[in-house]
Amino acid sequence: MATASEGHVSEEKFCKLLPKVELHAHLNGSISKETMTKLLARKAHLPQDQQPDTQALQQWTDIVENGKAVSLDACFQMFKLIHQIVDDTEAVAMVTKDVVREFAEDGVCYLELRSTPRDVPQTGMTKRSYIETVLKAIQQCQDEGIDIIVRFILAIDRRNSLEAAEETIQLAEDYRAKSGGVVVGVDLSGDPKVGDARQLIPLLQKARTAGLRLALHIAEIPDQEAESLALLNIPTDRIGHGTFLHPEVGGSQGLVAATENHSIPLELCQTSNFVGKTVASFDEHHFKYWFDKGHPCVICTDDKGVFHTTLSKEYHLAMMTFDLSRKQLWQLSERSIDFIFADDDVKQTLRKHWTNERSKLQL
Ligand code: 6MZ
């Protein structure tokens, strides 16, 4: 795990040295520029009409690097493009190892990666080989001494069928046992404009009863009151985004009450929401609403590659936007340990590490 050095350091450096927990990171959204270059090189031999749209990738990168907002629809176009490039187990292995290493280099001590298992018949990749490749890559990172604890969440894409969701949950149950607890839960994500997640509720309840934890995207866009309420009341174990839960942005007191009654932590991704244009400016981010209430908030990246961010940058952004002290950032990162899906032994290990690091940061 990253070790803090002593002395007076800049706020940026402090955020990097701060031991951190990342709970909302989509594998294929987290691909760095360096890894993307390697992935594109693997496709260079293809005939022109089968080449990935590098121009679209470049345009996106230019816009996001300049700090501009785009749209949520454009984000989903990017994922489509990335999936065309990450289409075999060799690519999945490379991506997983690079992403884990990069989070570790950013001072992340515990990472929950989530990803949607995919079949690609042309390359022979199956959902099972996809999952096994990710698990093997995580193990290899550990064998190589990369100092980070990693857990894996299988994602359901809301675009896909009920049968596909059922299969993912079955796979999660299966690999939870086979992986010795590395697979910890199920995510529900994908384009929030597509489908109605209420049809998935019996399946999600069954998954939870089987011991899987739920990290569900809820209220990422406005006007989803009934769906959001139903997902909150399963209850979900964590909320992805929750941008439109509170009344000030068109949510409702009922949604806030459900979130508070079940004490459900929110995974908050500032840059993602700004670039996706679901929040108009950083200071209007719903972090403030929930943080001011003292409600559990976890700062996360969402898609560090697509949104050109890091977890350190997200902490720094919160610090600057909401005028948080170093001590408050510390408390945010330390409290995040309470909301991880790994077992109590891992929580104890992390808490000890935080205690050891604290004095080095002069807090
Ligand atoms: C909803 C998102 C997302 O699964 O192939 N994903 N779903 N909202 C978001 N906010 C921007 N960002 C990423 O990673 C890419 C997939 O994660 C989900 C989408 O389903 C996307 O296709 P994996 O590793």
Residues whose N, C-alpha, C, O or C-beta is under 5 A from the ligand:
A	BS01	6MZ	H26 L27 N28 G29 C75 F79 R114 S115 T116 A155 D157 S189 G190 D191 D303
